[in-house]
Amino acid sequence: MIIVITVILLMTGLLCFLVVVLTYNSQARYKNGMLFAVTLPEQAANYEDVRLIQNQFRRRFTLTWIGMLICAAPVVLLHERPAYQIIYFFVWLAVLFTVIVVPFRHAFRDTLALKRKNGWYVGVKRVIRSDLHAVQAKNRRAAPFWLFAIPFAMSGGITMVAARQGELQWVVSVSGIAVTLLFMLVSVSMRRTKAKVYSMNSELNVALNQESRRAISYMWLWLAILENIHLLFVNLMMSNENAELFGLWLSCALLFTAAPVGCVVYTYRSIHAREQEQLSNDGKVIYSDDDEYWANGFTYHNPNDKSVWVSKRIGVGETINTATTAGKWMVGSIIGLMVIVVFFVSFMLIRAETTSPSLSVTPERSIRIDYPMYSYDFRIEDVEQLALVDQIPSGTKTNGEATGKYARGHFRLKELGKARMYIFRDSPPYIQIKLKDGYIFYNEKEAFQTERIFKELKELDTK
């Protein structure tokens, strides 16, 4: 389990690292009329001062990503302490996304200052306003809202089936309804994305913007469907009682975790390919000059634009106009949710690392196991079998905590079925308690303490 956690963290970190490095590194090349997210005329890209900014950026950026790569080493070194390993990974990821943009910010500001100094302005803003009204008037090709009945029906069916399997499966399934609703609302919101001007040909502008809206609306529909299929596999994995099939369901769940990413990349690459194909035959390409609204080159803040969503200048997809009321709420909600999730996960991990389960017997002949969120009690008369074993059958976690050092919570064990685990791994023996509705496994870190508790329970059981 320790190796699995480390591999997952390293793969996730490597993916994030490569995405941000490749995305920002490509900004040093003049492309589509922009350099460092600043619109420039083509001849300006050959100026000596521009080349100096490019060289400074490459030097700073190289030192930054090498430093972040070195700082990732503790993720491997902390593999024996998974709680602190995961918390450090969260911190490293936050620092990565914060620090990696610093060289780009400097390059953006230097390029924008140089552009203003030399008067390198491009684009005609009157064209943007006239075409904007034409585009907003024609939005008939987007995905019909009734098509979202498909993922809603899927999530509803999964929820009804999961309700008979267990509380956790039901909660996971209900999240499918919430995700589908969220994706539908985002799809509705993005149909009012700021119109993009490609050419002085108004008809071409309308056609390309319509096609982009259509592709993005269907993308959100497919994301809702894929996410419900993903949740179906997650539920099958959680309710699986055959340990041999666990790997199959896990592989399917992981595959559908990556599928939405592929769907997003494919959609925006297709949009870009159609744009290039149409514009190559048009001969009237223009670039809009609104650099003053792009703070640091990647944050859009335009009080005069009522559009909530605008096309990114860096990477693929859309970004939020933080000058709008809806944009402010969305950004604030996202940041707040991320902070809550990180703090909650960190608290849970530290608690699991520093708190151990405890077993006690009450005067009423009840046995109580105390552990946050997974406490449990039962009467001694409910015990059908009590044994001290050196091994526990393999199985899968359905709701709980499992690392290379401990396993706590709800599990499904091969041949035994449902079980509650409160154990230190690799610290036999284990107390095995059979109840009518499943098994309980408990031990202390020291073998003599486990044997002492077993002896006390055995004496109670014989009275």
C-alpha positions as CSV (number, residue, x, y, z in Angstrom):
1,M,0.0,0.0,0.0
2,I,2.9,2.4,0.7
3,I,4.3,1.8,-2.7
4,V,0.9,2.3,-4.3
5,I,0.4,5.7,-2.6
6,T,3.9,6.8,-3.5
7,V,3.4,5.8,-7.2
8,I,0.0,7.6,-7.4
9,L,1.4,10.8,-5.9
10,L,4.5,10.7,-8.2
11,M,2.4,10.1,-11.3
12,T,-0.1,12.9,-10.4
13,G,2.8,15.3,-9.6
14,L,4.6,14.4,-12.8
15,L,1.5,15.0,-14.8
16,C,0.8,18.4,-13.2
17,F,4.5,19.3,-13.5
18,L,4.7,18.5,-17.2
19,V,1.4,20.3,-18.0
20,V,2.4,23.6,-16.3
21,V,6.0,23.5,-17.6
22,L,5.1,22.8,-21.2
23,T,2.2,25.3,-21.1
24,Y,4.3,28.2,-19.9
25,N,7.5,27.3,-21.7
26,S,5.6,27.6,-25.0
27,Q,4.7,31.2,-24.3
28,A,8.2,32.2,-25.2
29,R,7.5,31.6,-28.9
30,Y,5.6,34.1,-31.0
31,K,2.4,32.4,-32.1
32,N,-1.1,33.5,-33.2
33,G,0.0,37.1,-32.9
34,M,1.0,36.8,-29.3
35,L,4.2,36.5,-27.2
36,F,3.9,36.0,-23.5
37,A,0.1,36.5,-23.9
38,V,0.7,40.0,-25.2
39,T,-0.6,40.8,-28.7
40,L,2.2,42.1,-30.9
41,P,2.7,42.8,-34.6
42,E,4.8,40.2,-36.4
43,Q,7.7,42.5,-37.0
44,A,8.0,43.3,-33.3
45,A,9.0,39.7,-32.5
46,N,12.4,40.3,-34.1
47,Y,13.4,43.3,-32.0
48,E,16.5,42.9,-29.9
49,D,14.7,44.0,-26.7
50,V,12.1,41.3,-27.3
51,R,14.8,38.6,-27.7
52,L,16.4,39.8,-24.4
53,I,13.1,39.3,-22.6
54,Q,12.8,35.8,-24.1
55,N,16.3,34.8,-23.0
56,Q,15.7,36.2,-19.4
57,F,12.4,34.2,-19.2
58,R,14.0,30.9,-20.4
59,R,16.9,31.3,-17.8
60,R,14.5,32.1,-14.9
61,F,12.0,29.5,-15.9
62,T,14.6,26.7,-16.2
63,L,16.0,27.5,-12.7
64,T,12.4,27.5,-11.3
65,W,11.3,24.1,-12.7
66,I,14.6,22.5,-11.7
67,G,14.2,23.8,-8.2
68,M,10.6,22.5,-8.0
69,L,11.8,19.1,-9.3
70,I,14.4,19.0,-6.5
71,C,11.8,20.0,-3.9
72,A,9.7,17.0,-4.9
73,A,12.2,14.6,-3.5
74,P,10.7,14.5,0.0
75,V,7.5,12.9,-1.5
76,V,9.6,9.8,-2.0
77,L,11.6,10.2,1.2
78,L,8.5,10.4,3.4
79,H,7.1,7.1,2.0
80,E,7.2,5.5,5.5
81,R,4.9,8.3,6.8
82,P,2.0,8.4,4.3
83,A,0.1,11.1,6.2
84,Y,2.9,13.6,6.2
85,Q,3.8,12.4,2.6
86,I,0.4,13.4,1.3
87,I,0.3,16.7,3.2
88,Y,3.8,17.6,1.8
89,F,2.5,16.7,-1.7
90,F,-0.4,19.1,-1.3
91,V,2.0,21.9,-0.2
92,W,4.4,21.1,-3.0
93,L,1.6,21.2,-5.6
94,A,0.4,24.6,-4.3
95,V,3.9,26.0,-4.4
96,L,4.4,24.6,-7.9
97,F,1.3,26.4,-9.3
98,T,2.3,29.6,-7.5
99,V,6.0,29.8,-8.2
100,I,6.1,28.4,-11.8
101,V,4.2,31.4,-13.1
102,V,6.6,34.0,-11.6
103,P,9.0,34.1,-14.6
104,F,6.0,34.3,-16.9
105,R,4.6,37.3,-15.0
106,H,7.9,39.2,-15.3
107,A,8.1,38.4,-19.0
108,F,4.4,39.5,-19.6
109,R,4.9,42.8,-17.8
110,D,8.2,43.5,-19.5
111,T,6.7,42.7,-22.9
112,L,3.6,44.8,-22.2
113,A,5.8,47.8,-21.1
114,L,7.9,47.5,-24.2
115,K,4.8,47.3,-26.4
116,R,3.4,50.5,-24.9
117,K,6.8,52.2,-25.2
118,N,7.0,51.5,-28.9
119,G,3.3,51.9,-29.7
120,W,2.9,48.4,-31.0
121,Y,-0.9,48.3,-30.9
122,V,-2.9,45.9,-33.1
123,G,-6.6,45.2,-33.7
124,V,-9.7,47.3,-34.2
125,K,-12.1,47.2,-31.2
126,R,-15.2,48.5,-33.2
127,V,-15.1,45.2,-35.1
128,I,-15.4,43.2,-31.9
129,R,-18.5,45.1,-30.8
130,S,-20.4,44.8,-34.1
131,D,-19.6,41.1,-34.4
132,L,-20.5,40.4,-30.7
133,H,-24.2,41.2,-31.3
134,A,-24.3,39.0,-34.4
135,V,-22.8,36.1,-32.6
136,Q,-25.1,36.4,-29.5
137,A,-28.1,36.5,-31.8
138,K,-27.3,33.1,-33.3
139,N,-26.9,30.3,-30.8
140,R,-29.2,27.6,-32.2
141,R,-26.6,24.9,-32.7
142,A,-25.7,24.2,-29.1
143,A,-26.7,20.9,-27.5
144,P,-30.4,20.8,-26.5
145,F,-31.0,20.9,-22.8
146,W,-33.2,17.8,-22.9
147,L,-30.2,15.7,-23.8
148,F,-29.0,16.1,-20.2
149,A,-31.9,13.8,-19.3
150,I,-29.6,11.0,-20.4
151,P,-26.9,11.5,-17.6
152,F,-29.7,12.4,-15.1
153,A,-31.4,9.1,-15.9
154,M,-28.1,7.2,-15.5
155,S,-27.3,8.8,-12.1
156,G,-30.9,8.2,-10.9
157,G,-30.7,4.6,-11.8
158,I,-27.3,4.1,-10.2
159,T,-28.6,5.8,-7.0
160,M,-31.6,3.6,-6.7
161,V,-29.5,0.4,-7.1
162,A,-26.8,1.7,-4.7
163,A,-29.5,2.6,-2.0
164,R,-29.9,-1.2,-1.5
165,Q,-26.1,-1.8,-1.2
166,G,-25.1,0.5,1.6
167,E,-25.0,4.1,2.8
168,L,-21.5,4.9,1.3
169,Q,-22.5,3.6,-2.1
170,W,-25.7,5.7,-2.0
171,V,-23.7,8.9,-1.1
172,V,-21.3,8.3,-3.9
173,S,-24.1,7.7,-6.4
174,V,-26.0,10.9,-5.2
175,S,-22.8,12.8,-6.1
176,G,-23.5,11.7,-9.7
177,I,-26.7,13.7,-9.7
178,A,-24.9,16.7,-8.2
179,V,-22.1,16.5,-10.8
180,T,-24.6,16.2,-13.7
181,L,-26.5,19.3,-12.4
182,L,-23.2,21.2,-12.1
183,F,-22.1,20.3,-15.6
184,M,-25.4,21.3,-17.0
185,L,-25.2,24.7,-15.3
186,V,-21.7,25.3,-16.5
187,S,-22.8,24.4,-20.0
188,V,-25.6,26.9,-19.8
189,S,-23.2,29.6,-18.5
190,M,-20.6,28.9,-21.2
191,R,-23.1,29.5,-23.9
192,R,-22.7,33.2,-23.1
193,T,-19.0,33.1,-23.5
194,K,-17.4,36.3,-24.8
195,A,-17.5,36.2,-28.6
196,K,-14.1,35.8,-30.3
197,V,-13.1,37.8,-33.3
198,Y,-10.9,36.0,-35.8
199,S,-11.4,37.9,-39.1
200,M,-12.9,41.1,-40.6
201,N,-15.4,38.6,-42.2
202,S,-18.4,38.8,-39.9
203,E,-20.0,35.7,-41.3
204,L,-16.9,33.7,-40.6
205,N,-16.8,35.1,-37.1
206,V,-20.4,34.0,-36.5
207,A,-19.8,30.5,-37.9
208,L,-16.6,29.9,-35.9
209,N,-18.2,31.1,-32.6
210,Q,-21.3,29.1,-33.2
211,E,-19.2,26.0,-33.9
212,S,-17.1,26.5,-30.8
213,R,-20.3,26.9,-28.6
214,R,-21.8,23.8,-30.1
215,A,-18.6,21.7,-29.5
216,I,-18.3,22.9,-25.9
217,S,-21.9,22.3,-25.1
218,Y,-21.7,18.7,-26.3
219,M,-18.4,18.4,-24.4
220,W,-20.1,19.1,-21.1
221,L,-22.9,16.6,-22.0
222,W,-20.3,13.9,-22.7
223,L,-18.4,14.8,-19.5
224,A,-21.6,14.2,-17.5
225,I,-22.2,10.8,-19.1
226,L,-18.5,9.8,-18.6
227,E,-18.6,10.8,-15.0
228,N,-21.7,8.7,-14.3
229,I,-20.0,5.7,-16.0
230,H,-17.0,6.4,-13.7
231,L,-19.3,6.4,-10.6
232,L,-20.9,3.2,-11.8
233,F,-17.5,1.5,-11.8
234,V,-16.6,3.0,-8.4
235,N,-19.8,1.5,-7.0
236,L,-19.1,-1.9,-8.5
237,M,-15.6,-1.7,-7.0
238,M,-16.9,-0.8,-3.6
239,S,-19.6,-3.5,-3.6
240,N,-17.3,-6.2,-5.1
241,E,-17.0,-9.2,-2.8
242,N,-14.6,-11.1,-5.2
243,A,-11.1,-9.9,-4.4
244,E,-9.9,-11.3,-7.7
245,L,-12.1,-8.8,-9.6
246,F,-11.0,-5.8,-7.6
247,G,-8.2,-5.1,-10.0
248,L,-10.6,-5.1,-13.0
249,W,-13.0,-2.6,-11.4
250,L,-10.1,-0.4,-10.2
251,S,-8.6,-0.3,-13.7
252,C,-12.0,0.6,-15.2
253,A,-12.5,3.4,-12.5
254,L,-9.0,4.8,-13.2
255,L,-9.6,4.7,-17.0
256,F,-12.8,6.7,-16.7
257,T,-10.9,9.2,-14.4
258,A,-8.6,10.0,-17.3
259,A,-11.4,9.9,-20.0
260,P,-12.8,13.4,-19.2
261,V,-9.3,14.9,-19.6
262,G,-9.0,13.3,-23.0
263,C,-12.5,14.6,-23.9
264,V,-11.6,18.2,-23.0
265,V,-8.3,18.1,-24.9
266,Y,-9.9,16.5,-27.9
267,T,-12.7,19.1,-28.0
268,Y,-10.5,22.1,-27.8
269,R,-7.9,20.7,-30.3
270,S,-10.8,20.1,-32.7
271,I,-12.0,23.6,-32.3
272,H,-8.5,25.0,-32.9
273,A,-8.0,22.8,-36.0
274,R,-11.3,24.0,-37.5
275,E,-10.4,27.6,-36.8
276,Q,-7.0,27.3,-38.5
277,E,-8.6,25.5,-41.5
278,Q,-11.2,28.3,-42.0
279,L,-8.8,31.2,-41.4
280,S,-6.2,29.9,-43.7
281,N,-8.6,30.4,-46.6
282,D,-10.0,33.7,-45.4
283,G,-7.1,36.0,-45.7
284,K,-8.7,38.6,-43.3
285,V,-7.3,37.5,-40.0
286,I,-7.2,40.2,-37.3
287,Y,-6.1,40.3,-33.6
288,S,-8.0,42.1,-30.9
289,D,-5.9,44.3,-28.6
290,D,-7.2,44.0,-25.0
291,D,-4.0,43.3,-23.1
292,E,-5.0,45.8,-20.4
293,Y,-7.7,43.4,-19.2
294,W,-5.3,40.4,-18.8
295,A,-3.7,40.8,-15.5
296,N,-0.4,38.8,-15.5
297,G,-1.4,37.4,-18.9
298,F,-3.7,34.7,-17.5
299,T,-6.3,36.4,-15.3
300,Y,-9.1,38.3,-17.2
301,H,-10.7,41.3,-15.5
302,N,-12.8,43.5,-17.7
303,P,-15.6,45.5,-15.9
304,N,-16.9,46.6,-19.4
305,D,-17.5,43.0,-20.5
306,K,-20.5,41.2,-19.1
307,S,-19.3,37.8,-20.3
308,V,-18.5,35.4,-17.4
309,W,-16.4,33.1,-19.6
310,V,-13.7,34.0,-22.1
311,S,-11.2,32.0,-24.1
312,K,-7.8,31.5,-22.4
313,R,-4.7,33.1,-23.8
314,I,-2.6,30.4,-22.2
315,G,-3.4,26.7,-22.6
316,V,-6.8,25.4,-23.7
317,G,-10.3,26.0,-22.5
318,E,-12.1,29.0,-20.9
319,T,-11.3,31.2,-18.0
320,I,-13.5,33.4,-15.8
321,N,-14.0,37.2,-16.0
322,T,-13.3,38.1,-12.4
323,A,-14.8,41.6,-12.9
324,T,-18.4,40.1,-13.1
325,T,-20.4,39.3,-10.0
326,A,-20.8,35.7,-11.1
327,G,-17.1,35.4,-11.8
328,K,-16.2,36.7,-8.3
329,W,-18.6,34.2,-6.7
330,M,-17.2,31.3,-8.8
331,V,-13.5,32.1,-8.1
332,G,-14.2,32.7,-4.4
333,S,-16.2,29.4,-4.1
334,I,-13.5,27.4,-5.9
335,I,-10.7,28.8,-3.7
336,G,-12.8,28.3,-0.6
337,L,-13.7,24.7,-1.5
338,M,-10.0,23.9,-2.2
339,V,-8.9,25.3,1.1
340,I,-11.6,23.4,3.0
341,V,-10.8,20.1,1.2
342,V,-7.0,20.4,1.8
343,F,-7.5,21.3,5.5
344,F,-10.0,18.5,6.1
345,V,-7.9,15.9,4.4
346,S,-4.8,17.1,6.3
347,F,-6.6,17.0,9.6
348,M,-7.9,13.5,8.8
349,L,-4.4,12.2,7.9
350,I,-2.7,13.7,10.9
351,R,-5.4,12.4,13.2
352,A,-5.0,8.9,11.7
353,E,-1.3,9.1,12.2
354,T,-1.5,10.2,15.8
355,T,-4.6,8.5,17.1
356,S,-5.0,4.7,17.7
357,P,-8.3,2.7,18.2
358,S,-9.0,1.6,21.8
359,L,-11.1,-1.3,23.0
360,S,-13.0,-1.2,26.3
361,V,-15.6,-3.2,28.2
362,T,-18.5,-1.5,29.9
363,P,-20.2,-2.6,33.1
364,E,-23.3,-3.5,30.9
365,R,-21.2,-6.2,29.2
366,S,-20.8,-4.2,26.0
367,I,-17.6,-4.0,24.0
368,R,-16.8,-0.6,22.6
369,I,-14.1,0.3,20.1
370,D,-13.4,4.0,20.0
371,Y,-12.0,5.6,16.9
372,P,-13.1,8.9,15.3
373,M,-15.8,8.3,12.6
374,Y,-15.5,4.5,12.9
375,S,-16.4,3.8,16.6
376,Y,-18.5,0.7,17.2
377,D,-20.1,-1.2,20.1
378,F,-21.8,-4.5,20.6
379,R,-22.8,-6.8,23.4
380,I,-20.7,-9.8,24.4
381,E,-23.8,-12.0,23.9
382,D,-23.7,-11.1,20.1
383,V,-20.3,-12.7,19.7
384,E,-20.6,-15.9,17.8
385,Q,-16.9,-16.7,17.6
386,L,-13.8,-15.3,19.3
387,A,-10.3,-16.2,18.1
388,L,-6.7,-15.1,18.0
389,V,-5.2,-15.3,14.5
390,D,-1.9,-14.5,12.9
391,Q,-3.2,-13.7,9.4
392,I,-6.1,-11.8,8.0
393,P,-7.6,-12.7,4.5
394,S,-6.9,-10.2,1.7
395,G,-9.7,-7.8,0.8
396,T,-10.7,-4.3,-0.3
397,K,-11.5,-1.1,1.6
398,T,-15.1,0.2,1.2
399,N,-15.0,3.1,3.7
400,G,-12.1,3.8,5.9
401,E,-8.3,4.3,6.1
402,A,-5.7,2.0,4.8
403,T,-1.9,2.5,4.6
404,G,1.0,0.2,4.8
405,K,1.0,0.6,8.6
406,Y,-2.7,0.3,9.6
407,A,-6.2,-0.5,8.4
408,R,-9.3,1.1,10.0
409,G,-12.9,1.2,8.9
410,H,-15.1,-0.9,6.7
411,F,-13.6,-3.6,4.4
412,R,-14.6,-6.6,2.4
413,L,-12.4,-9.6,3.0
414,K,-12.0,-12.6,0.7
415,E,-14.1,-15.6,2.0
416,L,-15.3,-13.6,5.0
417,G,-17.2,-10.7,3.4
418,K,-18.0,-7.6,5.5
419,A,-15.5,-6.7,8.2
420,R,-14.6,-3.8,10.5
421,M,-10.8,-3.4,10.9
422,Y,-8.9,-1.7,13.7
423,I,-5.5,-3.1,13.1
424,F,-1.8,-2.3,12.9
425,R,-0.5,-4.2,9.9
426,D,2.4,-6.6,10.3
427,S,1.8,-6.7,14.1
428,P,0.2,-10.0,14.7
429,P,-1.7,-11.5,16.4
430,Y,-5.1,-10.2,15.6
431,I,-8.3,-10.6,17.6
432,Q,-11.0,-12.0,15.3
433,I,-14.6,-11.4,16.4
434,K,-17.5,-13.0,14.5
435,L,-20.9,-11.3,14.7
436,K,-24.1,-12.0,13.0
437,D,-23.6,-9.3,10.4
438,G,-19.8,-9.6,9.8
439,Y,-16.4,-9.7,11.4
440,I,-14.3,-7.4,13.5
441,F,-10.5,-7.5,13.6
442,Y,-8.6,-5.7,16.3
443,N,-5.1,-5.5,17.7
444,E,-2.6,-3.4,19.6
445,K,0.8,-2.4,18.3
446,E,2.5,-4.6,20.9
447,A,1.6,-8.3,20.7
448,F,1.5,-8.8,24.5
449,Q,-1.2,-6.1,24.8
450,T,-3.3,-7.8,22.1
451,E,-3.0,-11.1,23.9
452,R,-4.0,-9.5,27.2
453,I,-7.2,-8.0,25.7
454,F,-8.0,-11.3,24.0
455,K,-7.7,-13.1,27.4
456,E,-10.1,-10.6,29.0
457,L,-12.6,-11.0,26.2
458,K,-12.4,-14.8,26.4
459,E,-13.1,-14.7,30.1
460,L,-16.1,-12.5,29.5
461,D,-17.4,-14.8,26.7
462,T,-17.3,-17.9,29.0
463,K,-19.2,-16.3,31.8
